[in-house]
């Protein structure tokens, strides 16, 4: 029995935001040079992907719940 439901959207958003943090920590530490505008497409793209996955997950769960309870899909 699961203690909580799996949320794939958060599973995608977390590593993307950690990656953005690691990139800028490396830049601040002098390990490499990252342009300031790299974070915008990285974070925006990651959050959009996470939102799309969360939306898809919600629809699949609703469809399975309806099929399990025998509710009318219309």
Buried (B, 14 or more C-beta within 10 A) or exposed (E): EEEEEEBEBEEBBEEBBEEBEEBBEEBEEEEEEBEEEEBEEBBEEBBEBBEEBBEEBEEEEEEEEEEEEEEEEE
